Amino acid sequence: MLYYSINKQSSKADFKEATIKGQAPDKGLYFPEVIPQIPQELIENINSYTREEIAYKVIQPYVGDTIPGNILQNIIKETIQFDFPLVEIKEDIFSLELFHGPTLAFKDVGARFMSRCLGYFVQKGDKNVTVLVATSGDTGGAVANGFYGVDGVDVVILYPSRKVSSVQELQLTTLGKNIKALEIEGSFDDCQQLVKQAFADAELNRQLFLTSANSINVARWLPQQFYYFFAFQQWKDKSNLPVICVPSGNFGNICAGILAHISGLPVRHFIAACNANDVVPQYLQNGVYESKKAVSTLSNAMDVGHPSNFIRILELFRHEYPAIKSALTSYSITDDETRAIIKKTLEDYSYLLDPHGAVAFAGLEKYLAEHPSEKGIILETAHPVKFYDVVEPIINKPVEMPEAIQSILPKTQSKVKMSPDYDKLKEFLLG
Ligand SMILES: *Cc1c(COP(=O)(O)O)cnc(C)c1O
């Protein structure tokens, strides 16, 4: 399998090259040259397959011969070694819980898969790879955890001081080993600017093998297909297929779902639920795509004004607007609606949603109101405890701490405080 750059200026790359580079030299996103088809037999007999077997069938064509079969099997096993339960919230709405991984958010899947692939690819090199990431909260934890203890890889995470939740900070700063956390006395934009500067610094790049763990990386994007298949496996009424509603920011997650569907996974329809950042809902409504400056909301992991993966959805539909419109519906949900949903689902169904899952729930309810005979699944992308500062005042009681969080509370944080000064970062990286 080869990947072309959506900008069509760079040469094609195999999975290894696309994973190491992240983005094509012409700054385009990599896109698979062909979309593999899942054997019909697997779909018909999905309950007789293990999750590992399904994931292998899904991802192997994308990896090709860049990773031997037995090693790929092992990478998959480590990537998905937690649960992906489909839980009924009410008669017509089910929650696919994607928060049972180590950092309690769906990004664990992509980050764990990518880190292990990269670890394999750099194994034989003589130079360690340094993964440099700026995070506003969730990505950093998933990436740090995914790369923890991977030989040959050092991870440096930049996060804005006092702007990540305390749970998120603990997840970044208590690992140690090959994970280093830099607390930048500035904003997320400052962190991102420093990372950009490092990638553009030719002298630094001669001395270090730098790479990013950005969400556009194919090794983070593609494995997100797995849990759409796991959802179908657990879906009881296969004669009435589910609508799937994905809380979306950068649109990587939903794009993986649509890819799985085009590869043969039965799904009735997709819904992208957005917060006030409504570039895609606007586009689907009036055909005009206009990126905007991101605005802050309660579902902050989706505060994206220029969704970087949406171009891949356009590519999947060959930029044919009517085809996109018939496969995908999108809603913009306000913070007031989000609060109301969190409160109501807890009161009426004893189910506590995080703000992102609540946006999805609101979107799915809007859709089902117009399609009353249908049923749907929301992707619950994070555990509510990750956003307890938002959730607790809404429900007026504390959110229960799962084991994964309790165990890091007593750990000592290790971090380096730094002003947003590129020379200091460079000195740190070279030191
Ligand atoms: C990143 C994130 C999202 C958005 O996913 P995209 O792939 O960027 O659309 C939604 N919910 C949570 C909890 C996230 O961390």
The ligand as an SDF file (V2000), in Angstrom:
LIG
                    3D

 15 15  0  0  0  0  0  0  0  0999 V2000
   -9.6550   14.8210   20.6190 C   0  0  0  0  0  0  0  0  0  0  0  0
  -10.9880   14.6270   21.2120 C   0  0  0  0  0  0  0  0  0  0  0  0
  -12.1740   14.7190   20.4470 C   0  0  0  0  0  0  0  0  0  0  0  0
  -12.1720   15.1110   18.9940 C   0  0  0  0  0  0  0  0  0  0  0  0
  -11.6810   14.1070   18.1460 O   0  0  0  0  0  0  0  0  0  0  0  0
  -11.2560   14.4700   16.6480 P   0  0  0  0  0  0  0  0  0  0  0  0
  -10.6780   13.2200   16.0870 O   0  0  0  0  0  0  0  0  0  0  0  0
  -10.2420   15.5700   16.7720 O   0  0  0  0  0  0  0  0  0  0  0  0
  -12.4760   14.9210   15.9270 O   0  0  0  0  0  0  0  0  0  0  0  0
  -13.3870   14.4320   21.0620 C   0  0  0  0  0  0  0  0  0  0  0  0
  -13.4540   14.1020   22.3670 N   0  0  0  0  0  0  0  0  0  0  0  0
  -12.3460   14.0210   23.1410 C   0  0  0  0  0  0  0  0  0  0  0  0
  -12.5020   13.6720   24.5780 C   0  0  0  0  0  0  0  0  0  0  0  0
  -11.0730   14.2800   22.6010 C   0  0  0  0  0  0  0  0  0  0  0  0
   -9.9880   14.1890   23.3810 O   0  0  0  0  0  0  0  0  0  0  0  0
  1  2  1  0
  2  3  1  0
  2 14  2  0
  3  4  1  0
  3 10  2  0
  4  5  1  0
  5  6  1  0
  6  7  2  0
  6  8  1  0
  6  9  1  0
 10 11  1  0
 11 12  2  0
 12 13  1  0
 12 14  1  0
 14 15  1  0
M  END
$$$$
